[in-house]
Amino acid sequence: MRDKRITAGRTVLYIILIGYSLITITPFLWSIITSLKTQAEISAGNTILPSGVDLGAYRTILESQYTTWVGNSLMVAVIVTIVNVIFNTMAGYALARIDFTGKKLLFKLMLGLIMVPSQVTMIPAYIFVSKLGLIDTHFSIVITSAVSIAYIFMMRQFFVNFPKELEEAAAIDGLTKIGTFFRIVLPTALPAIATQAIFIFMGVWNEFMKPLLYISSPDKYLLTQGLNALAKQFKNSTSWNIVMAGSILSIIPIMLIYIFLNRYFTTSNDKTAGIK
């Protein structure tokens, strides 16, 4: 009787999970199918599947400034991710392990700032960037995205649970605080670093408001901004195949980054599981 209940419960759970998976993946499949349709098929609107594989939309995308936009987004996303990982990790370690005046007050202030919506700081940030003469440069996005309080908090929580015995052993061996951080602590924190790197890269890659606010030259557009400008060229037509083709191509780099870091995260987690 108990086995039947367990089986029935698992069956219901699997049905729910399969249904949720279908709901989640349907828009993505629709985008792929639409990108392979001709404009005539989209205008007719009477077919779900394309009559054949038409790559015209992808050719149109690649003949635009798409590669330039991808390069711009990749450069900005990589720089912001590296800068964030360094600053967030060092700040998290300092808040967890180093005693200094005003530490508790600073931590409480940072927690309070997490609740401030980004829209509130948008205009002050723009004025700051404008005063520095960085409008219409990629550095404007880098400097306004250099740190993340949420990931500082995450790294701080990671280091709070970090075994002090390793740091004490490093001190006995003659390592300074900086040496201990870079040679002992940082390699052990790779799972947390990989996690924040994935989400930071995804956030910058999908960012739309900051590029729209700071960048105006088409050759400096980030990918989201460029795809939006490309979509506006076809807003009076039914060229959804071009819009969907651009969206599908924009997903590829971030999927590769996720796959790479996810494997690295799993490997690092396995290696460090025995430390606790």
ABEGO torsion letter per residue (X at the ends): XAAAAAAAAAAAAAAAAAAAAAAAAAAAAAAAAAAABBAAAAAAGABABBABBBAAAAAAAAABAAAAAAAAAAAAAAAAAAAAAAAAAAAAAAAAABBBBGAAAAAAAAAAAAABBAAAAAAAAAAAAAAAGABGBAAAAAAAAABBAAAAAAAAAAAAABBAAAAAAAAAAGBBAAAAAAAAAAAAAAAAAAAAAAAAAAAAAABAAAAAAABABAAABBAAAAAAAAAAAAAABABAAAAAAAAAAAAAAAAAAAAAAAAAAAAAAAAAAAAX
